[in-house]
């Protein structure tokens, strides 16, 4: 199949990382794939370029350049004549819907990567353009419930397709059990990730250390808190990294404190590396972790006391038990969220939409 992926941008994030993984696997399976980015691409596209996957930028830098981007996109898609156009993230989803009358009968899929992709105006934009989309997909049942219950997407055209993990890349590595317990957190330094309660919890966990990987507008305030509360020796803001597998492999536990998440790919990656997880009940992570408390601890959002208690429980678990539980966590990811399983799901959906369109 010829498949065009259209995405808002390629800055580092779960959605962008997921798109790269999907395109690489689709290419490996023999599909003719391209990536079209509304905004200028960044280094995250290098793996695609290295595997001869075309990366095209519409060079959209402001909202005023949207009409020109739309014209470029129409020309780009008509020249390629893809079998499927698959949008990712709000702006790309809306744009491919708006150009639908100009690109013929090509099936359109729109994927929302979060429980919320903005405020009421964005929800309204989705509602007004739903008739242009053949199928909407979301990355967790929690996200599907939100979009359907709020009548943002129609129930009969909305499916859950989970994000995937390359379980051959994200693998466990034996850690020295005599070293200080190391937590790792991965995510943008923004309000919704709520790293501030993680720093407060670390004040109550003097025998462990924490690496926070990510960048964002909260960096300065988080660093100020670290410096002013005696955490400098145990908590490190590591900045943005394109590949965090090394950090998972050299950690003892993973922690996520978000207020809400569509899927939280980082939780699945950490579990694939055999790490115990402490996560807030914020949407997708609950579906990734399941009900087995030996895999990890789930706590309410924005609760420092329960966060610190859950982290301490994990720290005090014997190393040998953590290894056994880590194997169970990895097995769950392989069975439910492996890249091989999820890409096959996408292939089946693409083929079904093609057949449906051919009968119209």
Buried (B, 14 or more C-beta within 10 A) or exposed (E): BBBBBBBBBBBBBBBBBBBBBBBBBBBEEEBBBBBBBBBEBBEBBEBBEEEEBBBBBBBBEEEEBBEEBBEBBBEBBBEBEBBBBBBBBBBBBBBBBBBBEEBEEBBBBBBBBBBBBEEEEBBEBBBEBBEBBBBBBBBBBBBBBBBBEEEBBBEEBBBBBBBBBBBEEBBBEEBEEEEEBBBBBBBBBBEBBBBBBBBBBBBEBEEBBBBBBBBBEBBEEBBEBBEEEEBEEBBBBBEBBEEBBEBBBBBBBBBBBBBBBBBBBBBBBBBBBBBBBBBBEBBBBBBBBBEEEBBBBBBEBBBBEBBBBBBBEBBEBEEEEBBEBBEBBBBBBBEBBBBEBBBBBBBEBBEEBBEEBEEE
